[in-house]
Amino acid sequence: MSSNPFRQARFLTSAHRIDQLPRDEGVEVAFAGRSNAGKSSALNAICDQQSLARTSKTPGRTQLLNVFPIGEDGQARLIDLPGYGYAKVPEAMRDHWRGVIDAYLRTRRSLCGLVLVMDARHPLKDFDRQMLGFAAASGRESHCLLTKADKLSRGEAARTLQQVRKELDLLAHGATAQLFSSLARSGLDEARTRVGDWLGLGSG
């Protein structure tokens, strides 16, 4: 994208339950991922903002659905879903998050796509597969960001991407994947184009 509409993203609210989200209209894209996959860093990099989404050295800080509208009318939104898979979170809270994420993916009419953030060194864990299954079952498109790609050699990264794409064909036909690094700022244009197309923001 020659100009980045995601720079207009702003924090609106945090929701503990689905009924606390903005009215179910317009279009929104959800970001999901394991607690240590770099989801907040990816959101900040895509939006070219340093602290839009909270990053922390302690995984599991995203404990609510955080809403980031883009532009004044709020009809295009990014939704940051609770990070999952972090062992130190109490079981009751994990169950609550799982229920909220499941209900959100099944019932939210304005949801048009899911960005699944995975550490390129540890892709497609059990919950990643579950999320892809949820999205496919509800007719949502999915795009996988293989983050921290800078930690892999070029050859390793290419092989990982090829393997993930092969598995996606079996798990969730139509799902796409790319390499991404918020640190090296690589893969940003591809990610912005994909999410921008879903939200109707254009691609440049």
C-alpha positions in Angstrom: 0.0 0.0 0.0 1.4 3.4 -0.9 -0.4 5.0 2.0 -1.4 3.1 5.1 -5.0 3.4 6.2 -4.2 1.3 9.3 -2.4 4.3 10.8 -5.9 5.6 11.5 -6.6 2.7 13.8 -7.4 3.8 17.4 -8.4 2.0 20.6 -12.1 2.2 21.3 -12.9 -0.3 24.1 -12.2 -3.7 25.7 -15.0 -6.2 26.0 -15.2 -9.1 28.5 -18.3 -10.5 26.7 -19.6 -10.4 23.2 -22.5 -8.1 24.1 -20.1 -5.4 25.1 -18.7 -5.1 21.6 -19.8 -2.3 19.2 -23.0 -2.8 17.3 -22.7 -5.8 14.9 -22.5 -3.9 11.6 -19.8 -2.9 9.2 -16.8 -5.2 8.7 -14.2 -6.4 11.1 -11.1 -8.6 11.1 -10.0 -10.5 14.2 -6.5 -11.3 15.2 -5.9 -14.5 17.2 -2.9 -16.3 18.3 -1.0 -18.0 21.1 0.1 -15.7 24.0 3.7 -15.7 22.9 3.3 -15.6 19.1 3.8 -11.8 18.8 0.2 -10.9 18.1 0.4 -7.4 19.7 3.7 -6.6 17.9 2.2 -7.7 14.6 -0.8 -5.5 15.1 1.4 -2.5 16.0 3.6 -3.1 13.0 0.7 -3.4 10.5 -0.8 -0.2 11.9 2.5 1.5 12.0 1.9 2.5 15.7 4.2 1.7 18.5 1.7 1.0 21.3 -1.7 0.6 19.8 -1.9 -3.0 21.1 -0.3 -3.6 24.4 2.9 -5.7 24.3 4.3 -7.3 27.4 7.2 -9.5 28.4 4.5 -11.5 30.3 2.5 -13.5 27.8 -1.3 -13.6 28.3 -1.8 -9.9 28.9 -4.6 -9.6 26.2 -7.4 -10.9 28.4 -10.2 -9.0 26.7 -11.5 -8.4 23.2 -9.8 -5.1 22.2 -11.6 -3.1 19.5 -9.6 -0.8 17.1 -11.8 1.1 14.7 -10.2 2.5 11.5 -11.4 6.0 10.5 -14.0 8.2 11.9 -17.2 6.2 11.2 -16.0 3.0 12.9 -17.4 0.8 10.3 -14.1 -1.0 9.7 -12.5 -2.5 12.8 -9.7 -4.7 14.0 -10.5 -7.0 16.9 -7.6 -8.3 19.1 -8.8 -11.6 20.6 -7.5 -12.9 23.9 -4.2 -14.7 23.6 -4.5 -18.4 24.2 -2.4 -21.3 25.5 -0.7 -19.5 28.4 -0.4 -22.0 31.3 -0.3 -19.5 34.2 -3.8 -18.2 33.5 -6.4 -19.8 35.8 -8.5 -22.6 34.3 -11.8 -20.8 34.8 -10.4 -17.8 32.8 -9.1 -20.0 30.0 -12.5 -21.6 29.8 -14.2 -18.2 29.6 -11.8 -17.0 26.9 -12.4 -20.2 24.9 -16.2 -19.7 25.1 -16.0 -16.1 24.2 -13.8 -16.7 21.2 -16.0 -19.6 20.0 -19.2 -17.6 20.3 -17.6 -14.6 18.6 -16.4 -16.6 15.6 -19.8 -18.4 15.3 -22.2 -15.4 15.8 -20.5 -12.2 14.8 -22.0 -11.2 11.4 -19.6 -8.4 10.7 -16.6 -10.6 11.0 -15.2 -11.1 7.5 -11.7 -12.6 8.2 -9.4 -14.1 10.8 -5.7 -13.4 11.0 -4.1 -16.3 12.9 -0.7 -15.3 14.3 1.8 -18.2 14.8 5.5 -18.2 15.7 7.2 -19.4 12.5 9.3 -21.8 14.6 6.3 -23.5 16.2 3.4 -23.3 13.7 0.0 -25.1 13.7 -0.3 -26.1 17.3 -3.5 -27.8 18.5 -5.3 -24.5 19.2 -4.2 -23.0 15.9 -5.8 -26.0 14.2 -8.9 -25.5 16.3 -9.2 -21.8 15.3 -8.8 -22.7 11.7 -11.5 -25.2 12.1 -13.8 -22.7 13.8 -13.2 -20.2 11.0 -13.7 -22.7 8.2 -16.9 -24.1 9.8 -18.4 -20.6 10.0 -17.4 -19.7 6.5 -14.8 -17.1 7.5 -11.6 -16.7 5.5 -8.3 -17.1 7.3 -4.8 -15.7 6.8 -1.8 -17.0 8.8 1.0 -14.7 9.8 4.2 -16.8 10.5 5.8 -14.3 12.9 9.4 -14.0 14.1 10.5 -15.2 10.6 13.8 -13.3 11.2 14.7 -16.1 13.7 14.9 -18.6 10.9 17.4 -18.9 8.0 16.0 -18.0 4.6 15.9 -21.7 3.7 14.2 -22.7 6.9 11.6 -20.0 6.5 10.8 -21.0 3.0 10.4 -24.7 4.0 8.2 -23.8 6.9 5.9 -21.6 4.7 5.7 -24.4 2.1 4.8 -27.0 4.8 2.2 -24.7 6.5 0.5 -24.0 3.1 0.4 -27.7 2.4 -1.3 -28.4 5.7 -3.7 -25.5 5.3 -5.0 -27.1 2.1 -6.1 -30.1 4.2 -7.2 -28.1 7.4 -9.0 -25.1 5.9 -9.1 -25.0 2.2 -8.7 -21.4 1.0 -6.7 -20.3 4.0 -3.5 -18.4 3.1 -0.2 -18.0 4.9 2.9 -15.7 4.8 6.2 -15.0 6.5 6.2 -12.0 8.8 8.6 -10.2 11.1 7.6 -7.1 13.1 11.2 -6.7 14.2 12.6 -6.9 10.6 9.5 -5.2 9.3 9.1 -7.8 6.6 5.8 -9.0 5.2 4.0 -5.8 6.2 2.7 -4.9 2.7 1.4 -8.4 2.1 -0.4 -8.4 5.5 -1.9 -4.9 5.0 -3.1 -5.8 1.5 -4.8 -9.0 2.7 -6.5 -7.3 5.7 -7.3 -4.2 3.7 -9.0 -6.2 1.0 -11.3 -7.8 3.7 -12.1 -4.5 5.2 -12.7 -2.8 1.8 -9.8 -0.3 2.5 -8.2 -0.8 -0.9 -4.6 -1.7 -1.5 -2.9 1.6 -2.4 
